[in-house]
Protein backbone atom coordinates (compact mmCIF):
# COMPACT_ATOMS: atom_id res chain seq x y z
CA UNK A 1 0.00 0.00 0.00
CA UNK A 2 1.20 3.50 -0.78
CA UNK A 3 2.15 6.15 1.73
CA UNK A 4 -0.79 8.33 2.70
CA UNK A 5 -0.93 11.85 1.30
CA UNK A 6 -2.30 14.54 3.61
CA UNK A 7 -4.20 17.01 1.42
CA UNK A 8 -3.03 20.55 2.11
CA UNK A 9 -5.37 23.49 2.61
CA UNK A 10 -4.34 25.08 -0.69
CA UNK A 11 -6.06 22.22 -2.54
CA UNK A 12 -9.34 22.55 -0.64
CA UNK A 13 -12.34 24.11 -2.36
CA UNK A 14 -14.77 24.38 0.56
CA UNK A 15 -14.13 27.26 2.98
CA UNK A 16 -15.40 25.12 5.89
CA UNK A 17 -12.43 22.79 5.34
CA UNK A 18 -10.12 25.67 6.19
CA UNK A 19 -11.65 26.28 9.64
CA UNK A 20 -10.41 24.35 12.70
CA UNK A 21 -12.43 21.45 14.07
CA UNK A 22 -14.23 18.55 12.52
CA UNK A 23 -13.13 15.09 11.47
CA UNK A 24 -10.08 13.55 9.83
CA UNK A 25 -11.20 11.48 6.85
CA UNK A 26 -8.92 8.90 5.23
CA UNK A 27 -9.94 7.72 1.77
CA UNK A 28 -8.38 4.57 0.32
CA UNK A 29 -8.80 3.98 -3.41
CA UNK A 30 -8.77 0.72 -5.34
CA UNK A 31 -5.48 1.74 -6.99
CA UNK A 32 -3.82 1.92 -3.54
CA UNK A 33 -3.71 5.71 -3.25
CA UNK A 34 -4.55 7.04 0.22
CA UNK A 35 -5.64 10.62 0.90
CA UNK A 36 -6.13 12.20 4.33
CA UNK A 37 -8.42 15.21 4.67
CA UNK A 38 -8.66 17.08 7.98
CA UNK A 39 -11.12 19.65 9.31
CA UNK A 40 -14.09 17.92 7.62
CA UNK A 41 -17.39 19.08 9.10
CA UNK A 42 -19.80 16.68 7.33
CA UNK A 43 -17.98 13.46 6.33
CA UNK A 44 -20.89 11.92 4.39
CA UNK A 45 -21.37 14.94 2.12
CA UNK A 46 -17.64 15.48 1.73
CA UNK A 47 -16.99 11.89 0.68
CA UNK A 48 -19.88 11.98 -1.77
CA UNK A 49 -18.42 15.09 -3.43
CA UNK A 50 -14.86 13.75 -3.71
CA UNK A 51 -15.96 10.33 -4.98
CA UNK A 52 -17.88 11.96 -7.83
CA UNK A 53 -14.75 13.74 -9.09
CA UNK A 54 -12.08 11.15 -8.26
CA UNK A 55 -9.46 10.32 -10.86
CA UNK A 56 -8.08 7.53 -8.67
CA UNK A 57 -10.76 4.96 -9.26
CA UNK A 58 -13.32 3.56 -6.86
CA UNK A 59 -13.05 4.11 -3.12
CA UNK A 60 -12.63 0.82 -1.24
CA UNK A 61 -12.39 2.05 2.35
CA UNK A 62 -13.08 5.20 4.34
CA UNK A 63 -11.77 5.87 7.83
CA UNK A 64 -13.03 8.66 10.04
CA UNK A 65 -10.78 9.67 12.90
CA UNK A 66 -8.82 6.43 12.38
CA UNK A 67 -11.80 4.05 12.55
CA UNK A 68 -13.17 2.26 9.50
CA UNK A 69 -16.50 3.91 8.73
CA UNK A 70 -17.19 2.29 5.34
CA UNK A 71 -15.81 -0.40 3.03
CA UNK A 72 -16.95 -1.81 -0.29
CA UNK A 73 -18.40 -4.75 1.67
CA UNK A 74 -20.79 -2.27 3.34
CA UNK A 75 -21.93 -0.70 0.07
CA UNK A 76 -25.60 0.23 0.20
CA UNK A 77 -25.92 -0.17 3.98
CA UNK A 78 -26.70 2.58 6.49
CA UNK A 79 -23.94 3.94 8.68
CA UNK A 80 -23.71 6.72 11.24
CA UNK A 81 -21.98 9.13 8.82
CA UNK A 82 -24.54 8.58 6.04
CA UNK A 83 -21.84 7.44 3.59
CA UNK A 84 -23.49 5.91 0.55
CA UNK A 85 -21.29 5.43 -2.50
Buried (B, 14 or more C-beta within 10 A) or exposed (E): EEEEEEBEEEEBEBEEBEEEEBBBBBBBBEEEBBBEBBBBEBBBBBBBEBBEEBEBEEBBBBBBEEEEBBEEEBEEEEBEBEBBB
